[in-house]
Amino acid sequence: MTTERPSRSVYSEDHEEFRSSFRKFLETRVVPHYDTWEKEGAFPREMFAEAGSHGFLGMAIGEEFGGGGVDDFRFNAVIAEEVARAGVMSFGANLHNDICIPYFLRYADDEQRRRWLPGLASGQLIAAIAMTEPGTGSDLAGIATTAVRDGDEFVINGAKTFISNGINADLVIVAARTESDGDRHSGLSLIVVERDTPGFTRGRNLDKIGMHAQDTAELFFDDARVPASNILGELGSGFKALVSNLPQERLTIAVASAAAAARAVELASEYVTERTAFGKPLSANQNTRFTLADCHVQAEVVRTFVDDCLRAHVDGALSADRAAMAKLAATEAQGIVVDKCLQMFGGYGYMAEFPIARAYVDARVQRIYGGTSEIMKEIIGKSMGI
């Protein structure tokens, strides 16, 4: 049973054709092996290369570098929705496409573009971004990792944690403090650290309660020497660069959360029509129908708002506070809806083999990364003048 939805005007026929192609890729190449990768704790690197060969990576990268040459974030949104729909939230394609690649597109110089963009588009190079530190959390201004100029190199010292794609990554965009003078928001720079950089080591692949196939690592920099030519953008402009990309990152999370909430309603609706208790389907109980109706409404309302934010972003008009509203609304709704839908399964909802159980544990981090729900409320409150 699939809940019927009205057509969505935010997408065109081209987007829906892209959706069909990506959905087939997930169904044939990812879903059959996903349980194994969840147990192993990481996606195999070759899946990124395969995704790249089908045109699912670097859609906004120019054709001269092997990308799609189409700067339309709706294609990225389709990928986020389909990953959520398939229940394979650990696939780091959106992190690579939506969060990392924009820094290369906006701030890389010509030499850096030639060096890195082809690999990012093909999936031969996997990207990650290292902002969070053990003592900073959502406080970007509190970053303590340092990068000190020494001739033609920068020497990096510090540690990062909770870095998605951290084990697989070939290129890590590291936020580091290159200047110590001034206020907390100045002096940050973005430096690309490549896989085999001396002094750069990866710690353990962190054991999370969900998204087990998303490799999430600790990163350590002990006098790591990086060429000065690996600076992305202007020296000292890192904080501004990080903040400017946060609305898109938060929109990506919101898109995935809205899709995951809708999928949870579908899973529960299918189950209650098939499962019987006391001689009748669970769907015959008024409480079951009322609960799922409420979940369906929440999922549809938040999806409509997120679609509106998606339109605004494509038009270059998505504000930081609207992006924060989208993330807050979608992730909170996802948590509520998935929890209520899991309850429909009774004891089976607590079994890891059921997709609703995986949806439940995967949902929890959506309210944390990309800025916690509390940070979103701070941004929204300030936009209201309070």
N, C-alpha and C positions, 0 to 999 in steps of 0.2 A: 504494500500500500504506500503510495506517495501522495503527500498533500499537494493539491493543485495550487499553483501560484500564478498570478497574473504576469504577463510579459513585462520585462524590465526595460524601460526606454533608455537606460544609461548605456546599454550595450547595442552594438550594431551587428549585422550579419557576419562581418569579419571576425568580431570577437567571439561569436558563437561557434564559428568554424574552428577557430583556434581552441576554444573550449573542448570541442569534440575530439580534436587531435590530442590535446593534452590528457583528457580523461582516458582515452584509449591507451596512451603511454603509461599512465598510472596503473590501469587495470591489468595490463599485460606484463609490464616490466618491474613494477614496484610492489603492488599489493601481494602477489604470490610469494614474495620473499621477505615481506616486511616483518613477520614474526621472528625470523632468523636474525635480521639486523637489529631488532629490538633486544634480543638476547645478547648479541655481540657488542652492542653499545655504540654502533656507528653505521652510517651508510657507507657502502664501498665507493671509493673514489671514482670508479668507472661509471657509476650512475650519473655523476655530474657531466662527464664527457659525453655520455649517451644523450642526456637531456640537451646538451649544447649542440650535438649533431642534428637534433630535430628542431632546433630553433627556439628552445624554451629558456635559453639563457641569453642575457645581454640584448634584449629586444631593442633597447634604446641606443645601443652602441652602433656607430656608423657602419655602413656596409663595407667601407674600405678596410675596416678592421675585423670583418667577419661577423658583425652583428646584424640585427634585423633592420636597423636604420629607421625605426619607428618610435618616436618619443611620445607614446600614448600609454599612460599608467594603467589604463583599463585592461591591457593584456597582462600586466603584473597582478591585477586584482583577480582576474580569471584564474590564474595559477593558485593564488591564496585560497580562493573558494573551492577549487577542485581538490587541493590537498586536504582541506578540512572535510569535504564531502567523502573522500575516500578513507578518511581516518588514518592518514599517514603524516601526522603533524610534525614528525621528526625530520622530514625532508627539508634541507636547508636552502632550497632554491630561492625562496623569497628573501631570506637574509642576504644571499649573494646578489640577487637582482635589485631589490628595493632599497636596501640599507647600505651595502658596500659600493656597488658600481656607481651610484650617483656621485660619490666623492671623487672617483677617478674621472668621470665625465666633466665635472665642474672645475676641478682644481689641478688635474694633471697637465703638465706642459707637453709639447709635441713629442719630445723624446720619450717621456713616460708613457704617453698614449701608444706609441709604436711598440714599446717594450711590453706593456701589460694588457692592453685591451684585446688583442687577438686571443690570448689565452683565457681571459675572463669570459669572452663570448663562446669559446669552444668548450669550456669546462675543464680544460687542461690545467688551468689555474683556479683554485678555489679561494675565495676571499672571506675574511673575518674582520671584525672591528673590535678593538680592545679599549674600552672606556672604563668599565667597572673595576674598582680596586677593593681589596679586602676591607678597607675602612671608609669607603666613600659611598657605595650604593648609588642612589640617584643623584648625588651631589657632584656634578661635573666640575664645578669650581674647586672642589677639594682634591682633585687629582694630584698625586704626589710623585708619580714616576717622572724622572728627570732625563733630559737629553742635553748633553753638554758638547759644544762644538770643540773638535780637536782636529785642526787642519781641514782636510777634505772629508772628514767623517763626523758623525755624532755618536757619542758614547751614551748608551741608554742603561739606566739602572732603575729597577722597580719590579712590581708584580701586579698582575691583573688576574681577575677571577670571573667565573661564570661566562666564559667566552664561547659562544656558540660557533660551531665549525672549527673550534680551537685545535682539534687534533688533525683534521684533514687540511687545514688552511695552508696555502702556499704563500699568500700575501696577507699580512696582518696590518691593518691601519691602526697604529698605536697613537693614542693621545698622550702626549708627554709635555712636561713643563720645560721649555727652553729658556725662559727668563724668570727670575725670582723676584724682580722688583715690580711694583705696581699692585693693583688690587687682585683679588682671587680670580677674576675673570680674564685677566690678561696673561700673556706669556705662555699660553698653551699652543702647541703646534701638532700637526698630524704628520707622522713619519711611517712610511711603508717598510715593514720588516719582512724580509724574504725568508723562505723556509730554512735554509742552511746557514743563516747568519751566526757567526761565532758569538757565544755568550747568550744566545737565545735558546731557552729550553722550555719544554712543555711538561707540566705536572700531570697528575692523574686525570683520567676521563671521569668527571664527577658523577657520582651515583645519585640520580634524581628520582623523585616519586613518579614522574611521567616523562614522556618524550625521550624514551630510553635510547632510541637510535640517533638522536641528535647529539653528536659529540660535543660536550661542553667541558672546557678545560681550564686549568690554571696555567698561566704563562709567566715565565720568569726571565728577567733581563739582568744579567750580571756582567757589566762592562761590555754589553753587546754593541758591536761597531757596525754602523750603518752608513753608507755613502751619503754625503750631504745632498746628492742629487735625488735622494728618495723622499725629500720633503714634499708633501702635497700642499699646494697653495703657498701663500705668503707665511713667512716665519711669524709666529705669534698670533696668527688668525684662527687657531684651532677651535677655540670656544665658539666663536661666531659660526664657523662651518658646522660644528656639531649641532648647535641649536637650530640652524636653518634647515637641517634634514630631519629633525625630529617629527614635524607634522606628517611627513610621508611615512616614516617608520610607524607612527601611531595609527595612521590610517590603515596600513597593511595589517596590523594586529586587529583593528576593528573589523575589517573585511573578513578575516579568518574567523573571528569570534561570532559574527553574525551568521556565517555559513555553518559553523559548527553547531550553533543553537538550533538552526533549522533542521540539520541532519539528525540531531538528538530527538526532535519531535517526530521525524519520519521513522526512526528506529523504534521508538516507543509505540507509535500508532500501529506499525506492522505487528509488533509483539502482542498488544492487547486484543487485536482482532483474531489472532491465532491461538492464544493461550486461553484455556478454560479453567474455571474454578466454580465449584458447587453447581456443575452442570450447565454453565453458560459462559460465553466469552467474557473476558474482563471488560471489554468495551461496552458490555450491557449495563455496567454499573455507572450510575450518574456521576459519582465522584471522579471516576476515571475520565469520563468525557469532559467534565468541567475542568479538571486539572490540565488535560492536554489542550483544551480550547484556550485556556489562559496562557499556556506555554506557546502555543501557535501565535497568539496575538502579540506576545512579547517579542518573539523572533521576527515577526513581520514588521512590527513598528520600528524596531531597531534597524532592521535591514533597510527600510525606506529612508531613515535618517542617514545611514552610512552611504547609501547610494547618492543621496543629495551631496554629501561631503565629497564623494568620489567625483561627481560632476564638477564641483567647485575646484577640486585639485587639478583636474584636466584643464580647466580654464585658467589655472594659475591664481586662483582666488581663495584657496583654503587657508584660513587663519590658524594661528597656533591654538587659540582657545576652542575653535570649532573642532579641530583635530583631537584635542584633549577631551571634548565632550563625546566625540564618536568613540574613542577608546574606552572612556569610562562607562558609557551606556552599553556598548556592545559586550565588553568583557564581564561586567556585572550581570547583564542579562544571561550571558552564556553560563555563568556559574549557577544561577538560579534555575534556569531551564534544564540544564543537564542533570542537576541534582534531582529535580522533580521527575524527570524522565527515567532516571535510574531506579527510582522508587517503584515505578510501574513493573519492573522486572522482578521485584521481590529478591529472594536469595540469589537468583541468577545474575542480578545486576552487580553483585559483589564478586563474581567470578571473572578473572582476568581474561578468559577466552572470549567473553562477550564484548562486542564493539562498544557498547555503552559504558562498560567499565573503563576501557582505555580512554574514551571521550571524557570521562569524569576526571581522571588523573591528569590528562593532558590539558584540561581547561584551567587548572589552578594557576599556572604560571602566567596566563594572559593578563592577570590583574597585577602582576609584579614587574615583568620586564618591559622595556620601553618607557619606563616611568610608572611608578605604582599608582594605584587608584587615588591615594592620598595626594600625591604630587599633581595628578590631573585636577583634583578639586581645588588645590592652591592656584593653579593656572586659571581655572574658570572663575574662581572667586576674585582674583585680581582683575580679570577682564570686566567684571561687574562693578569694579570700583569699591570693593569691600575688603 
